[in-house]
């Protein structure tokens, strides 16, 4: 793609959005900026698009949204009238331009005679997934950039089962993308589309149907939850209404929502990053919990598919649980409650990703439950559920990934922060009745299955040069892999690029060490970032912490990186 030629083509477009035109005039003559905005079209990966808002083919804007929606429409038109009538559900979060992007997508679909169901206000990603299944739609679109900074937005695509697109569908839509001129996509007239039944707004009835299914997940009586105090923050996103309702529905009467963060706000003014994986995002929630004497603080990201949790430790101070730790607690709670009710199926299975803690597998084994591993990304967990529905081979019990994503009830097919908040609060109230905190329960689990610890280190390198640097680093790990890491010999190196262990191809390398430790490298599918995952098992907490720090240091030295200016974040 010739960046300068594309830049000029956009400027010549007579109907170009005036704000985007002004933006393009501001960068006139800036070759580097023009190159970055137009050297490629925004990458279609992990089920959709995500990028910085702005003018250009390599930015998120109304034309980018039109292009990907037109490609989806062509994909559905090829499937025939039935798929077109079943239509597409569209939801959006609280980010900049999300509402406008959602309406643009609806009008593109209507122009292609594909029905669009458009939510009348902000909704979480898991409700979009639920709505696709509930309405029997052919696909779904979620306008969100998840937990990214305010300058980002994105567009995720979902299949008929409510899961993010399968690899085959994603490839077919990517092929359509190559033939779509983003500046020439037709839009329907909104009134005409509504009159023809091609545009239908949805809202309250879907909220009720989703809430009804959430209530079926509860294990305890409403009375058990009545006195327990909870603090929750939606971090200016979509989670406030559905999470509050879910907690109220199962009996919680003392739920305090962080007032400064309750309302949707695209600027996320109270946090550096609206990411529940970031301990700093919990500052106001913990402050509120101290004031209200609550023992549990929960936070969801802007589209409420991830949840983070902070609990009191033995000294009474709040500590944030990692995604792996909360996953271990939820897993043990769900399996123990099912076992107590003699409701553990003989073919029950949990699903975790290849970079998620091995602690989950150890817990599941105690209940005689199989652990199945998938690639990173919840669409792979959803794919396992879909296959088991067809074959009856296994019964899904729980799915999770280390990045704070959890699924309990498979009426959704993406990670669901609303489900996870509801079950986490119920779990905390259940143990509190027994005089135990979640922190105490976690320590007991470590004693039972081993002291597992994990960490993630991410490096962000932007633009064409950044992408090249990430590619070179992965090539080096493939061509010159380490034979030892510190004192431990490498016992196995798993390169998932050709497709191994029955999994589809993925640009991931995982290295297993003789002492039971492991690390993995994976470029992000949605951000200019490469992630390094680390996992160890120690004899006690101090031993595990020492092993983890040593492993991180040794691996970062091997790849020629240290915790310096290039480090995006490490936790």
N, C-alpha and C positions, 0 to 999 in steps of 0.2 A: 504494500500500500504506500503510495506517494503522499507523505504527510502534507506537504505544501499544496499539492493539487487538491487534496480533500478539503483542506482549510479554505481554499478559494471557492470550491464547489459549494460549501456550506454558506459562505458569505453571499454567493450569487442567488441562493434560494430565496425567492420572492416572499414566501410565507414563513420564513424562519421566525421563531419565537423572538420578540424584541429584546428580552433580557439576555438571551444567548447571543444575539447579534452584537449587543454592546460588549459582552464579554470577549467576543472574538476580535472586535476592534481594539480592545485594550491590550491584546497580545500581538498586534500587528508588528512584524519585524523581529519578533522574539523566536528565533529558529528553534531553540531548545524546548520552549514551551509548546510551540506548534507541533514539534516532533512527538512530544510526550502525549499530546491530546489526540493525534491523528495517525500515529504510526501503525496502529492496529485497531480493530474493533474490540470492544470490551470482551474479555474472555468469557466464554460460556463454559462453566465448570461446576461440579457438585450440584447439578440440578437447576442452575440458573446463572444470573449475573449479579455482580456486586462491585461497586466502585465509588469513587469520589464524584459528587455532584458537580456538573459544569457542562460547558459546551465542548463537543468533540465526540468522535466515534469511540474513544477510549475513556469516556465519562458516562455517568448516569444522568440521563435527561429524558424528556418526553419522547424523543426520537429513538433512543435506545430501547425504551419500553415498547414503543410501537413496533419496532423491528422484531423483538423476541416474541411479542404477542401475535404478530402476523405470521411468524414461523409456526407457532403453536396452532393457529387457526388453519393453516394449510395442512398441517399434520392431521388435524381432526377432520377436515373436509375430505381428505383422502380415505378416511375410515367410513365415510358415508353419512346418510341422513340421520341415522339413529344416534351417532356420536354427536352430531351437530345439535340435535334436539336435546340430548342429555345436558349439553352445555358445560360451562366452566364457572366455578365459584371463585370470586375475587375478594380478598380481604387485604387490609393494610394496617400498618402500625402508626405510631405517633411521629414518625420522622418527617423531615422537611420534604414537601411535595408528595408525600405518600398518597394523600387523598386524590390529588390531581392525576398522579400516575395510574391509580386504580381505575379512575373514570376513563382515562385514555385507553387503557387496556380493554375495558368493557365496550367502548365504541368501535375499537378495531375488530373485536370479535363479532359485534352486531353487523358491521359492514361486510363480513364474510358469511353472514347468515348463521352464525354460531351463537346460541343463547348464552347470555351472561347473567349470573346471579351476583349482585354487588352488595356487600355489606354496607349498611347505612352509616356506620361509624367505625372507629378503630376496634379491632378484635385481635386476639392472640393467634399466633401460628397454629397451636394445637386445635383451636376451634375451626380454623380453615380446613385442616385435615379431617376433622370430624364431619364438617358440613359437606365436603365432597362425597363422603361415604353415605351420609344420611340422605342426601338428595339424589344419590345415584348418578352424580355428574360424571362427565368423561375426563375432567381434568380440573386443576385448581391453580390459581396464581396468588402468591403472597408477596405484597410489596413491603420489603423490610431489608435492613442490613444487620439484623440481629443485634449484637452487642458492640458493633463498630462505633468509632467516634462520630460526632454529629454531622461532619461533612460527607458522610457516606449514605448511600441508599442502595437498594437492590431489588431483585425480582426473582423469587423462587418458584419453580414449576412443579406441580404435583400430578400424579397419575390417578386413574379411576379408583384405586384402592386407598387413596388418601396419603400415599407415601410419595416422597420426592421421586422424580423420574427414574425409571430403570435405565441401565446403560444403553439398551437398544433404542428406547424412546428418545433419550438425550442425543444419541448419535443422529437419529432421523431428524430431529428438530435442528441440530447444529448444521446438518446438510442443507436444510431449508434456509437457514440464516444467511448462508453464503450467497443466496440468490435474491435477497430482499434489500432494496434500497430504502434505508430508514427515512429518507426525506420524501418518499413517494407512497407511503402507506395510507390507504383511504380510511376515513373515519365516518361512522354513521351519525346521523342527527339523533340526539338523545330522545326527543319527543317521539320521533318516528319509530325509533327502536323500541321504546316502551309500548307504543300503540300496537306494534307487530308482535309483541310478546318476546322480543329478543333481548330486552333489558328488564330485569326484575330486582328490586331492592329486597334484601332480607335482613333480619335483625332479631327482634325479641323472641320469636318462636324458636329460632335456632339456639338462642341462649338457653331457653328452657329445656330443649331436648338434650343439649350438652350437659347442663347441670344435673339432669335426671340420671344420665349415665355415670357421671362422677359419683353420685351418691351410692351407686352399687359397689363401689370399691371399698367402702368403709368396713372395718372389722369390728369396731367397738360400738357400744350404744352411745346415743347422744349425751346421756348423763355423765359418761366417763370424761367428756371433754369440757363440761360446763364451767369448771373453775380454773382451768389452765389459762395462763396469760401468754399471748403471742404478740410479737411485733412483726409487721410486714411492710415492705416497701416495693412498689412497682418500678422504682428508679425512673419515674416520669414516663413510663411506657403503658402498655395495654393491659397489664395484669390486675389493676385495682379492682374493677367490678367482678370479674369471674373468680378471683381468689377469695375476696371477701364473701361472696355468695357461697362458694364451696365450703368455707369454714363455718359460716352461719348454718348452712344446711345440715351439717353433722354435729351441731350443738355447741360450737365455740361462742361464748358470750363476751369474752374479753380479748378482742382483737383490736390492736391499735395500729393504724396505718400512719407511717411517717408523714406528717402534714405537708412538709416542704417538698415532698417527692410524690405526692398522691396523684396530681393531675398530669395528663400527658403534656409534654413539653419537648419540642424537637431540639432544643439547645442543651438539654440535660444540664441545667445551670448549677446543680449542687454537687456534681461529680466530675472528676477528670475523665472517667470512662464509665459508661453505664453497663459494666460487666460484673456479674455476680462472682466471677472467678477472682476479681481484684479485691483484696482485703480493704483497700481504701474506700470502696463503694459502700462499705458497711458503717462508716463513721456515724452518720445520723441515725441509722437503725439501732446501733448499739447505745448511742446516747439516749434514744427514746426508750429502749428496753431497760436501761438503768433507772430512768425516771418512773417507769410503770411497774418496776419489779418483775419484769418478764424474764424467763430463762431461755427463750428461743427467739431469734431474729432471723427472718427469711427475706430474700431479695430475688426478684425475677428480672431478667433483662428486658429490653424494650418490646420484644414480641412475645415474651413470656413463655418461651420454650425451654429456657434454662433456669435453674434455681440454685442459689447459694445459701448457706446456712451458717449462723454463728451461735455457739452455745457457751454456757459457763463451764469453766474447768474446775479443778478441785479447789482452787483458791477463790472461786467466785468471779474471776475475770472472764470476759468473753474471748473466745478463740474461734476463728473461722475454720470450719471443716473443709477439707479438699473435696473435689468431686468424687474421688475414689473412696474417701471415708464415708461420705453420706450414702454413696452407693452400697457400701458394705453394710451399713446400718439398715437401710431400707430393705436390702436383700434378705438379711437375717430376720428382720421383723415380718416380712411377707411370708417367708417360708415357715417360720415358727408358728405364725397364726394359722396358716393353712394346715400345718401338721397337727396343731392343737384341735382343729375341727375335722381331722381326718379327710382333708380336701386336697392332699398332695397327689396328683395323678402319677401313675407308674411311669408314664413317658414324659413327665415334666422336664422342662429345660429352661435355662436362663441364657441370655445372649449378651456378650460384651465384645468390645472391639479389641484388636490386637495390641493396642497401646494402653489399654485399661489395666488396672492392677490385677495381679494374680490372686489377690486376697478373695475376690468374689468367687473364683473357682474353688478355693479351699473351703469357703463357707458352704457353697452349694453341695460339695461332696459330703459334708456332714449330714445332709438331709437326703442323700442318695439321689440328688438332682444333677443332671448333666449340664455342663457348660459348653456352649457353642461359641466360637470366635468368628467375628466378621471383620471386614476392613473398617477403617475409620469412616464415620458418617452414618447418620441414623437410617438412611435409605437402605443400608445393607442389613440392619436389624429388621426393618420392615420387610425386606425381601425374604428373610428367614421365616417370618410369621406367615407370609403369603404362601410359601412353599409347604409349610406344615398344615395350613388350612386345606390345601389340595390333597396332600398325601395322608394326613392323619398320623404321620410318623411321630411327631412330638407335640406337646401342649406348651404353649408359651406361658411363662410365669412372670418374667421380669426382664427388661432390657436396659442397659445403661452404658454410658461412655464417660471417660475421665473428665471431660469438659462440662460437667454439671448438667448432663442430659439424661433423663429417666423416663421410662414408660412402664406403667403398671397395667392399665386396661387397654386392650388392643382395639377398642372402638376408635382410637386415634392411631395413626401410623407414622407419627413423628414424635420426637421428644416432647414431653408435656409438663411444663412448669406448674400448671394449675393442679394436675394430679399429684405431682411431687410435693407441692406445698401442703395439700390436704393430708396426704399420708404421713408426711414428716411431722406435722402438728399432732395428728392422732397418735403417732408412735411416741412422741415426746410426752404427751398427756398420759398415755398408757404406762410408760415406765415411771413417770412421776408418782402415779398412784402406788407404785411399789417402792417408792423412796429412792429411785435411781435417776440420775441425769443421763442425757445422751452421751456425755463425755465418759461417764463411768461405764456405760454399756459398751462403748467403743474400746476402752481399755480392756474390758473383759474379753471382747472378741479377739483382740491381739493375743491375749494369753492363751486363747483356745486354738487359734489357727496359725499364729506366727506374727512377728512384727514387720509388716510390709510398709515400705515408704516409697513414694514416687515424687518426681519433679518434672517440670517442663521448662525448657529454655528456648526462647524464640528470637530469631534475627529477622529484621525487616530491611529489605533492600528494594527500593522502588525503581520503576522505569525499565527500559530495555536492558541497561547495564545490570540492574538488580536481578532481573530474570536470568541473565546469562551467568551471573555469579552463583545463583542457587543451582542452576543446571550443572555448572562445573564442580560444585561441591558434591553433588550426588554422583557424578561420574567418577570422582576420586574415590568415594566410598565403595563404588563397585569395582573399580580397576585396581585399587591399592588398599584393600581392607586391612584393618589391624589384625595381627596374629595374637596379640596380648593387649589387654587394657589394664594398666597398673600391674598388679601381681597376678591377675587372673587370666588364664588362657581362654581364647575364644573357642567355644565348643560347636557353635553353629552360626551361620550367617544366612538369614532368610531375605532373599531379594524377591519382592512381590511383583516386580515389573512384568515378568512373563506369565504371571498367574500361577500360584502354588497353593497347596493345602485345600484344593477345591474352591479357591476364591478367584474372583476376576482379577485381571491385571491392575496393579496400582503402583505408583511411584513411591514406594516405601522400602526401606531397608531396616531389618531388625537383627541385632547382634546379641547372641546368648553367650554368657560367660560361665566358666567352670564353678564359680562360687554361687551360682543361682541368680546373679544380677543380669540385667539386660539393658540395652538402650536401642532406640529406634530413631531414624531420621525420616521426615516427611515434609515435602513442600505443601503449603496450603493450597487448596483448590479455589479459594475465593479471595485471598489477600496476597500481596507481594512479600511472602514470609516463608521461612523454613523453620520447622519445629523439631526439637530434639527432646525425646521422652526418655526418662530414666526410671528404673525400678530395681529395688533391692529387698531382701528379706534378712532381718537381723535376729540376734538372740534376745535382744531387748531393745527398748526405744533408743537408748544412747548408741548402741552398736549399729542399729539401722541408720541413724542419722549420720554417723561417721562414715559408713559404707557409701551412703548416697552422696555425700559431699566429695568423697574421694573419687567416686565414679564420674561425677560431673566434671571435676577438675581434669581427670585423665583424658576424658573424651574431648573436652574443649581444647586441650593442648594438642591432641592428635589432629584435630581438624584445623588447627591454627587460629583458634578464636579464644579470646578471654573475655571476662565480664567487663568490657570497656564500652567505648562509644557506640559500637555496632549493636550492642545488646538491646533488644526491644523490651523484653521483660523476662524475668525468671521467677518461678515460684514452685 
